[in-house]
């Protein structure tokens, strides 16, 4: 029996896509004058299978976990911050919780595994696959079974939720190091071309981070043709969770609005594992992390916004959600030339 994560994504509705394109062509505006807003509306029409799509049930899930690679001094913050931020999410004090409230989104945190215990909290689901990954500069980040547990837990979660758009955020001290390592292998780049300040480290730490990544890649010898092995060697529990969530969303026919660098690397891994899911992914923003644009290019993706954000948490995608809603409102609400009694370009 084939693994569930290899099953094909739900087919996009090409007839609805064409109907949406036709509608765009008759609205009272020059063709293409709304730029990316038009493409977003058309993409969602194909996903929802209707000419005039709408979004009413956004869902934000934060996948949180610790990283053993933090022991190598690659982050400005100690590991204890991951658990502290989970508490902050539960209390509603984080950037993404403020935005989730503004959006009217359902919000959940999935604790995939932290180095320090976190007590039961509202809106937090404790999965605790393991207490953070192992230090991938010395050994694989997780076992194959632990990776499968992450993927399955995320898929089970997606199967439960009631949503018409999914945003996956992440929280994990040192997770930009893991994401950069994955991207370096997938893109065939040296780590120096991809690593950034993450939580705000100095240029010396950025260089150290690149050296740690390059050494780890050489140690494990994994290749881009082995995305599952790559995830197990260099990934994070929360990154693997995002991978599983993206795949399951596409299989369910649930549109995904992808966040920043780490979330986009998870999307890259998910597409490498199951290429059929690509059409279900929209990309919220291009972040300040140096590697993000390269990963977007590898996915042939064009981000909706560029605001130089690098917070993570799903925050950039949450900001982009308002733009997506504007795109849909324009698509549904604008009059056609015929309805408005306005002459089209070929009539003058």
N, C-alpha and C positions, 0 to 999 in steps of 0.2 A: 504493500500500500504506500502511495506517495505521501510525503510529509505535507501537512496542511498548509504550510507556508509556501509551498510550490504551486498550489491550486491557482488557477487563473482569476484575475480580477473580474468584477462584473463588467460587461460590455458597456461602453459609452453609447449613448443614443445619437447616432449620426443624423437621423432625420430631424430630431429636435435641434441639433446643432445648426443644420441648414436653415430651419425655420427661424432660428434666432438671428442668423446672419442676414436672412432676407428682411426680417424686421428692422435690424440696424440700418439696412440700406434705404429704408423709406422714412426714417424718422427725420424730424425737421432740423437737420444739421448737415454740414458738408461731410461726405464719407470719410471715416477715419478721424474726425476732428475731436472725438473723445478719447483718442489714444488707447492706452492699455485698459481703460474702463470697458471698452467695447469687447475686448478679448476675454476679460474676466466674466462678463455677463454671458457670452457665448459658451465659454467653457462650462459654466455652471448649468446652462441649459442642457448641454450634452450629459452632464452628470445626473441631473434630476429628471431628464426625459420629458421636458416640457419647454415650450417656446419662451415662457416668461417665468423664470425661476424666482424663488424667494427663500430667505433664510430666517428662521424663527427660533431655532433650538441650538444655539452654539454651545459647545462643551469644551472646557479647558481642563486638561489633566497634566499635572506636573509629575514627572518621573524623577525621583530623587535617589541618590546613592553616593557612597564614598568610593575613593580611588586609592589603591595602594601606592600608586606612583607618586602621590603627594609626599611620601617619605623622602623623595629625591629633591625636595626644595624647589618645586616648580610653580608654586602658588604663593600669593601674598597673604593668604588667610590659612589658619589652621583647620584641620579636619572637623573639629567640633562645630564649625560654622554650618556644616550641612544640616545637622540635627537642629541647630538653633534656627535656621531658616525654615525648616519644616514647621517648627512652633510658630514662627512669624506668619507663615502662610495660613496656618489654622486660626490665628488670631485676627487675620484680615489686614495685617500691616505691611505686606509686601506690594511692590508695584503691580504685579500681575493680579493680585486679589482686588486691588482698587479698580483695575481695568475690567476684570471679570464682572464686578458689580455694575460698572458703567454700561457694559454690554448686555447685561441681563443673562450672562452665561452661567451654566452649572459649573461648579469648580470642585475638583478632587485632587488630592495628592496621593501618589502611590509611592510609598517608601520601599524601594527595592532592596535596601540593605545599607545601614549606616555603621560606621566604626564605633559610635557611641549610642547606647540604647535611647530610643525615643518612646515616651509613654503614650498610651492611647489618647488620640486627639480628635476633635470634630473635623470632618471632611478629609481625614487621613486614613488611608488603607495601608496597613503594615503587612507587606509581603515577605520581607526579610529573607531573600534568597540566600544571602550570606552577608557578613558584616563588612561590606565593601569588597572591591576586587583585590586580588593579590598585586604585588608590585611587579608590573610587566617588564621592568628593566632587569628582572632576575628570573621570572617564571611567567607562564601564561596568566593573564588577568583572571580567567575563570575556566572551569572545566567545560567540556562539551555538554554535560548534563545540566550544569548551572546555566549555560547559555539557553538551552532548550526550555528550562524553567522560566527564564525571563521572557522569552518569546511567547510561551503558552500563557503565562499570567497576563501579559498584555492583551493577547487575543481574547481570553476569557472576559477581561474587563470590557473590551470594545463590544463584545457580544451582548453585554448587559445594558449598555447605555442607550438612552433615548436622545438622539441628536440629529441635526441635519448639517452640521459642520463641526469638524474636530480640529482643535489646536492642541498639540503636544508640546509642553514646556519641559525644561530640565533644571535640576539643581544638583551640583556635586563639585566640591572643591577638587581642583585639578582635572576637571573633565575636558577643558580645552586641550590639555596635553594628550589625552586619549583620542579625542576627535582629530587632532592634528596628525597623530600617528596613523590613524586609519586613512585619512585623506592622503597622506604622503605615499602610502602604498598604492592606493586606488588610482592616484593621478600620476604615479611615477615621478614624484618630485622629492627633492631634498627637503627636510623639515624646515630648514631656514627660510624657505620661500613661503611657508604656510603659517608658522607660529606667530602669535601676537601677544599683547600684554595681558590678555585674559582678564583677571581681576585687578590688573593694574601693576604688574611687576615691572622692575627696571629692565633696561636694555641688556644688562649683564645676565639677568635671570632668563630673559628671552633666549639668549644665545645658549645658556646652559640647558634650557628646555629643549632646544633643537638638537643639541648633542645627545641628550638622554634618549630622545626619540630615535635618532639615527642609529644609535647603538642597540636599542631594543629591536628595531626592525632587522638589523643584521643578526642579532641573537636568534630570533625566531624563524627567520627565513621564509615567512609566509608571502604569498603572491596575490595579486588582485583577482586572479582566477579562482581563489579560494575564500570567498567572502565570509562563509561561516567560520572557518578556521581563523580568519583574520579577526573577526569579532571576538572570538574566544581568547585569542592571544593578546590583543591590544585594546579591546573595547571596554565599555563600562556597563554596569548592570542597567543603569537608566538609559544608556544609548541603545542597548539591546532591547529594552522595553519599548522605546520609540520605534525601533525597527519592526517589532512584532505588531505594534499598534497600527503603523502605516499599512502594513500588508493586509491586516484584517479589515481595516477601514475600506480599502479598495475592493476586497472580496465582498464586503457587505454593500458596496455602493454608497459609501459615506465620504463626501468630499473632505479633503484635508487642507488646512492652511498651515504651511510649514513655517517655523520661526527662523532663528538665526543660524550661525555657523554650526553649532553642535547638532541642532535639529536637522540641518541640511545634510550634514555628514551621515546622520542616521538615515535620511532619505536616500542618499547615494548608496548606502549599504543595502537598504531594502530593495531598491531597484536592481542592484547587482544580483541579489538573491532571487527576485521575482520581477523580471522586466515588465510584466503586464500591468503593474500597478501605477506606472508613471503618469498616465492620464488623469489620475485621481488626485494629483498633488498640485496645489497652487502654492506660490512662494511669497511670503509676506513682505520680506525686506532684505536688503543687502547690508550686512553689518559692517562694523569697523574692523573686524578681525581680518587680517591680510588674506587668509586662505578662503574666505567665504565666496568671493567672486569666482575663484578658480573652481570651486565645487559646483556653484551654480552653472558655470559654463559647461562643466562635464555633464551636467544633467540637461543641458540645453534649456535652461530655465531663465526667465526674466522676472526679477523681483518687482513687486508692486511699488515698494517704497525704498528710499535710501536716506536714512536719518542718522547714520553713524552711531547707531546703538550697539552695545555689546553686553547687555545685561543678561540675556537669556530669559529663562522662566516662561517663555512664550510671549514675552512682552511686545516684541516687534510685530508678531502676527496679530496680536490683539489690537494694536494700533491700526494695522492694515485692514482689520475687519470693518471698520467704519467706511473705508474706501470701497471695499467690496459691496457693502450695503448701498452706498451711493451709486455704484455701477448698476446694481440691480434696480434701484428706484428709477434711475434714468431710463433703463431699458424697458421697464414696465409702464412708466408714466408719461413719457414724451409722446406727443401727437405725431402721426404720420403727416406727410405733405398733403395727402388727400383729405384727411380729417380736418386739418387746420386751414385748408384752402390756401396753402402756400405753394408757389410754383417751385418745382424741382429744378435742378441744374440743367436738365435737358429740355426745359420748357421756356428758357429765356434766351 
